[in-house]
Amino acid sequence: MLDQKFHLLEEKISALLETLKALRGENKSLQEENKLLRIRAQEADALSKEKVELQRRIGALEGDLSANTGKEQEIRERLRTIIEKIDAIEQMSSKEQG
């Protein structure tokens, strides 16, 4: 009877050791997965920060483009005025010659 109880206890301990071994393996696997997830989270954070910086730069470039478009329009207007003055001078000189 006592031998049976010891045998049953040994079986339970053996089963517990197998369960412990399996759990340690699973724990190691989960730790590795956790490490990879942390790395991915850091990469995602870096990409998010880069995205914010790129959006800021895009906004600045859009502002520059808008300002340059305004300057371009101003230059066109000035050139048109200069050409009109040159045309007027040419017409005056052709009338004087004619």
C-alpha positions as CSV (number, residue, x, y, z in Angstrom):
1,M,0.0,0.0,0.0
2,L,2.8,2.4,0.9
3,D,4.7,1.4,-2.2
4,Q,1.6,2.3,-4.3
5,K,1.4,5.7,-2.7
6,F,5.1,6.3,-3.3
7,H,4.7,5.1,-6.9
8,L,1.7,7.4,-7.4
9,L,3.7,10.3,-5.8
10,E,6.6,9.6,-8.2
11,E,4.3,9.6,-11.2
12,K,2.8,12.9,-10.1
13,I,6.2,14.4,-9.5
14,S,7.3,13.1,-12.9
15,A,4.2,14.6,-14.6
16,L,4.8,17.9,-12.8
17,L,8.4,18.0,-13.9
18,E,7.3,17.4,-17.5
19,T,4.8,20.2,-17.2
20,L,7.4,22.4,-15.7
21,K,9.8,21.6,-18.6
22,A,7.1,22.4,-21.1
23,L,6.2,25.6,-19.4
24,R,9.8,26.7,-19.3
25,G,10.1,26.1,-23.0
26,E,6.9,28.0,-23.7
27,N,8.2,30.8,-21.4
28,K,11.4,31.0,-23.3
29,S,9.5,31.1,-26.6
30,L,7.3,33.9,-25.2
31,Q,10.3,35.9,-24.0
32,E,11.8,35.7,-27.5
33,E,8.5,36.8,-29.1
34,N,8.3,39.6,-26.5
35,K,11.8,40.7,-27.5
36,L,10.9,40.8,-31.2
37,L,7.7,42.7,-30.4
38,R,9.6,45.3,-28.4
39,I,12.0,45.8,-31.3
40,R,9.1,46.1,-33.7
41,A,7.5,48.6,-31.4
42,Q,10.7,50.7,-31.3
43,E,10.9,50.6,-35.1
44,A,7.2,51.6,-35.3
45,D,7.9,54.5,-32.9
46,A,10.9,55.6,-34.9
47,L,8.8,55.5,-38.1
48,S,6.1,57.4,-36.5
49,K,8.5,60.2,-35.4
50,E,10.0,60.2,-38.9
51,K,6.5,60.5,-40.4
52,V,5.8,63.5,-38.2
53,E,9.0,65.1,-39.3
54,L,8.4,64.4,-42.9
55,Q,4.9,65.9,-42.6
56,R,6.4,69.0,-41.0
57,R,8.9,69.3,-43.9
58,I,6.1,68.8,-46.5
59,G,4.1,71.6,-44.9
60,A,7.2,73.9,-45.0
61,L,7.8,73.0,-48.6
62,E,4.2,73.6,-49.5
63,G,4.5,77.0,-47.8
64,D,7.6,77.7,-49.9
65,L,5.9,76.6,-53.0
66,S,3.0,78.9,-52.3
67,A,5.3,81.8,-51.6
68,N,7.2,81.1,-54.8
69,T,4.0,81.0,-56.8
70,G,3.2,84.4,-55.5
71,K,6.6,85.7,-56.4
72,E,6.3,84.1,-59.9
73,Q,3.0,85.9,-60.5
74,E,4.6,89.2,-59.3
75,I,7.5,88.7,-61.7
76,R,5.1,88.0,-64.6
77,E,3.2,91.1,-63.9
78,R,6.4,93.2,-63.8
79,L,7.6,91.7,-67.1
80,R,4.2,92.4,-68.6
81,T,4.5,96.0,-67.5
82,I,8.0,96.3,-68.8
83,I,7.0,94.8,-72.2
84,E,4.0,97.2,-72.4
85,K,6.4,100.1,-71.7
86,I,8.8,98.9,-74.4
87,D,6.0,98.5,-76.9
88,A,4.8,102.0,-76.1
89,I,8.3,103.4,-76.6
90,E,8.6,101.5,-79.9
91,Q,5.3,102.9,-81.1
92,M,6.3,106.4,-80.1
93,S,9.6,106.1,-82.0
94,S,8.0,104.6,-85.1
95,K,5.4,107.5,-85.1
96,E,8.2,110.0,-84.8
97,Q,10.1,108.4,-87.7
98,G,7.0,108.0,-89.8
